[in-house]
Amino acid sequence: MLNGFLRKVLGKSESRDVAKKRLKFALIYDKLEVSDDTLESLHRDIVEVISRYFEIDQDAFKLDIHRTDDLSALVVNTPIISAKHRH
């Protein structure tokens, strides 16, 4: 009981969850054989394309790969500040 309380107070379970999530993504990337260079290039390309149409918070842009047993999904999440008006 005291151990559980200390975990909550010290946040050890939170850091453990973060570590598990990082490991999970690393395993997914390895299974899909996606290199870090490829992911960085994809990140830059997607930001460039989205930025043509929207002003976005590039610092908050996130690119993830979610995987189930039979499917992988590319998930892009970015705050949109405003739409750009094209003439």
Backbone torsions as a table, in degrees:
resi	resn	phi	psi	omega
1	MET	NA	-46.1	177.9
2	LEU	-63.5	-37.5	178.8
3	ASN	-61.7	-43.2	177.6
4	GLY	-63.5	-39.9	177.4
5	PHE	-63.3	-44.8	-179.9
6	LEU	-63.9	-37.8	177.1
7	ARG	-61.1	-43.2	179.7
8	LYS	-64.7	-43.3	-178.0
9	VAL	-69.5	-42.9	-175.5
10	LEU	-87.4	-13.2	177.1
11	GLY	76.7	21.7	-178.1
12	LYS	-65.4	-36.7	-179.4
13	SER	-66.8	-32.2	178.8
14	GLU	-66.7	-45.2	179.4
15	SER	-67.0	-32.0	176.6
16	ARG	-66.3	-41.2	178.7
17	ASP	-63.9	-40.0	178.2
18	VAL	-63.6	-43.9	179.3
19	ALA	-62.7	-41.1	178.1
20	LYS	-62.7	-42.0	-179.1
21	LYS	-64.7	-42.7	178.4
22	ARG	-62.0	-43.3	178.8
23	LEU	-63.5	-42.0	179.5
24	LYS	-59.4	-46.3	179.3
25	PHE	-65.1	-39.0	178.1
26	ALA	-60.9	-42.0	179.0
27	LEU	-66.7	-39.5	178.5
28	ILE	-63.4	-47.4	179.8
29	TYR	-59.9	-42.0	179.0
30	ASP	-63.4	-42.6	-178.8
31	LYS	-64.8	-36.9	178.4
32	LEU	-82.0	-5.9	-178.4
33	GLU	57.1	46.4	177.8
34	VAL	-104.0	119.6	-178.7
35	SER	-80.0	162.1	176.5
36	ASP	-61.2	-38.5	178.6
37	ASP	-62.5	-41.2	178.7
38	THR	-64.4	-43.5	179.3
39	LEU	-64.7	-39.5	178.1
40	GLU	-65.5	-41.4	177.5
41	SER	-64.4	-43.7	178.1
42	LEU	-60.9	-43.7	178.5
43	HIS	-57.4	-50.3	-179.9
44	ARG	-61.7	-43.6	-178.8
45	ASP	-63.7	-43.7	-179.0
46	ILE	-66.4	-42.6	177.1
47	VAL	-59.8	-43.0	-179.8
48	GLU	-61.0	-46.1	-178.0
49	VAL	-67.6	-47.4	-179.7
50	ILE	-62.1	-36.5	-178.4
51	SER	-67.1	-17.8	175.2
52	ARG	-67.1	-28.7	-173.5
53	TYR	-110.6	-25.3	-176.2
54	PHE	-137.4	148.4	167.3
55	GLU	-86.1	121.4	-175.6
56	ILE	-122.4	161.3	174.0
57	ASP	-86.4	95.2	-174.9
58	GLN	-65.4	-27.0	178.6
59	ASP	-70.7	-26.4	-179.4
60	ALA	-95.0	-2.2	-179.3
61	PHE	-61.4	132.2	178.6
62	LYS	-131.1	137.6	178.6
63	LEU	-126.5	120.1	-178.2
64	ASP	-132.4	159.5	172.2
65	ILE	-118.0	120.2	176.5
66	HIS	-103.0	138.7	-175.9
67	ARG	-131.7	137.0	168.5
68	THR	-113.1	-172.9	-177.8
69	ASP	-58.6	-37.2	-173.7
70	ASP	-122.9	7.5	-174.2
71	LEU	-148.8	140.1	171.8
72	SER	-116.9	141.1	-179.5
73	ALA	-130.0	135.4	174.2
74	LEU	-88.5	123.7	-176.4
75	VAL	-117.6	121.5	178.7
76	VAL	-112.1	130.7	179.6
77	ASN	-133.9	121.0	177.9
78	THR	-149.9	136.5	174.5
79	PRO	-69.3	132.4	176.7
80	ILE	-97.8	122.0	-179.3
81	ILE	-82.5	-45.9	178.2
82	SER	-164.5	161.3	175.1
83	ALA	-85.3	143.8	174.9
84	LYS	-90.8	137.2	179.9
85	HIS	-91.2	121.0	-179.5
86	ARG	-98.0	140.2	-179.0
87	HIS	-99.3	NA	NA
